[in-house]
């Protein structure tokens, strides 16, 4: 597991903890992170929604310098799956 994924798991656990649905963040060239009712962990299982972004975009979303909606609208964040779950996740990250 990359240092980026490890740091992101820690940060997301602080922000979200558990989540009622399943979501996966894929950080290009780094790995994947799962968010579900058990919390946040490194993994690449099936999810209701998958969000894919570069390391820079993902770090910006986590530290608040990048708005997830803007990232999606400009093509920096790609979403595949349930858009409602993606929106719930966006609210949880705010």
The 8 nearest C-alpha neighbors of each residue, nearest first, counted from 0:
[[1, 4, 2, 5, 30, 41, 29, 3],
 [0, 2, 4, 3, 29, 5, 30, 6],
 [1, 3, 5, 4, 6, 0, 7, 29],
 [4, 2, 6, 1, 5, 7, 29, 54],
 [5, 3, 7, 1, 2, 6, 8, 30],
 [4, 6, 2, 8, 7, 3, 1, 9],
 [5, 7, 9, 3, 4, 8, 2, 10],
 [6, 8, 4, 10, 9, 5, 11, 3],
 [9, 7, 11, 5, 6, 10, 40, 39],
 [10, 8, 12, 6, 7, 11, 13, 5],
 [9, 11, 7, 13, 12, 8, 6, 14],
 [10, 12, 14, 8, 13, 9, 15, 7],
 [13, 11, 16, 9, 15, 10, 14, 39],
 [12, 14, 10, 11, 15, 16, 9, 8],
 [15, 13, 11, 12, 92, 16, 10, 91],
 [16, 14, 12, 11, 13, 17, 91, 92],
 [15, 17, 12, 38, 13, 14, 39, 18],
 [18, 16, 38, 36, 37, 35, 15, 19],
 [17, 19, 35, 36, 20, 34, 38, 16],
 [18, 20, 36, 35, 17, 21, 34, 37],
 [21, 19, 18, 35, 22, 36, 84, 47],
 [22, 20, 35, 46, 47, 34, 48, 23],
 [23, 21, 48, 46, 34, 47, 49, 33],
 [22, 24, 33, 49, 32, 46, 50, 34],
 [25, 23, 50, 32, 31, 51, 49, 26],
 [24, 26, 31, 51, 30, 50, 27, 23],
 [25, 27, 29, 52, 30, 53, 54, 31],
 [26, 28, 53, 29, 25, 52, 54, 30],
 [27, 29, 30, 26, 53, 54, 25, 1],
 [30, 28, 26, 27, 1, 4, 3, 31],
 [31, 29, 26, 25, 28, 4, 27, 32],
 [32, 30, 25, 24, 43, 42, 41, 26],
 [31, 33, 41, 24, 42, 23, 40, 25],
 [32, 34, 23, 40, 42, 39, 22, 41],
 [33, 35, 39, 22, 38, 21, 23, 18],
 [36, 34, 21, 18, 37, 38, 20, 17],
 [35, 37, 17, 18, 19, 38, 20, 34],
 [38, 36, 35, 17, 39, 18, 34, 16],
 [39, 37, 17, 16, 35, 36, 34, 18],
 [38, 40, 34, 12, 33, 8, 16, 35],
 [41, 39, 33, 32, 8, 42, 34, 38],
 [40, 42, 32, 33, 31, 8, 4, 39],
 [43, 41, 32, 33, 31, 44, 40, 30],
 [42, 44, 31, 33, 32, 45, 41, 23],
 [43, 45, 42, 46, 33, 23, 31, 32],
 [44, 46, 43, 47, 23, 21, 22, 48],
 [47, 45, 21, 22, 48, 23, 44, 49],
 [46, 48, 21, 81, 22, 80, 49, 45],
 [49, 47, 80, 22, 81, 46, 79, 23],
 [50, 48, 23, 79, 78, 22, 24, 80],
 [49, 51, 78, 24, 77, 25, 23, 79],
 [52, 50, 25, 77, 76, 24, 26, 78],
 [53, 51, 76, 26, 57, 56, 75, 27],
 [54, 52, 27, 56, 55, 26, 57, 51],
 [53, 55, 57, 56, 26, 58, 27, 52],
 [56, 54, 58, 53, 57, 59, 52, 60],
 [57, 55, 59, 53, 58, 54, 52, 60],
 [56, 58, 60, 54, 59, 55, 52, 53],
 [59, 57, 61, 55, 60, 56, 54, 62],
 [60, 58, 65, 64, 56, 62, 57, 61],
 [59, 61, 65, 57, 63, 58, 62, 67],
 [62, 60, 58, 59, 63, 57, 92, 10],
 [61, 63, 59, 60, 64, 58, 65, 57],
 [62, 64, 60, 65, 61, 59, 66, 93],
 [63, 65, 59, 62, 60, 66, 61, 58],
 [66, 64, 59, 60, 63, 67, 56, 70],
 [65, 67, 69, 68, 60, 70, 64, 63],
 [68, 66, 70, 69, 60, 71, 65, 89],
 [69, 67, 71, 70, 66, 72, 89, 76],
 [68, 70, 72, 66, 71, 67, 73, 65],
 [71, 69, 75, 67, 76, 73, 68, 72],
 [72, 70, 76, 68, 74, 69, 73, 75],
 [71, 73, 69, 74, 70, 68, 75, 76],
 [74, 72, 70, 71, 75, 69, 76, 68],
 [75, 73, 71, 76, 72, 70, 77, 69],
 [74, 76, 70, 73, 71, 52, 77, 56],
 [77, 75, 71, 52, 70, 74, 51, 78],
 [76, 78, 51, 50, 71, 74, 52, 75],
 [79, 77, 50, 49, 51, 80, 76, 48],
 [80, 78, 49, 48, 50, 77, 81, 82],
 [81, 79, 48, 47, 82, 49, 78, 46],
 [80, 82, 48, 83, 84, 47, 85, 79],
 [81, 83, 85, 84, 80, 86, 48, 78],
 [84, 82, 86, 85, 81, 87, 88, 48],
 [85, 83, 87, 86, 82, 81, 88, 48],
 [84, 86, 82, 88, 83, 87, 89, 48],
 [85, 87, 89, 83, 88, 84, 82, 90],
 [88, 86, 84, 90, 89, 85, 91, 83],
 [87, 89, 91, 85, 86, 90, 84, 92],
 [88, 90, 86, 92, 87, 91, 85, 93],
 [91, 89, 87, 93, 92, 88, 86, 85],
 [90, 92, 88, 89, 93, 15, 87, 14],
 [91, 93, 89, 90, 88, 14, 15, 61],
 [92, 90, 91, 89, 63, 14, 88, 61]]
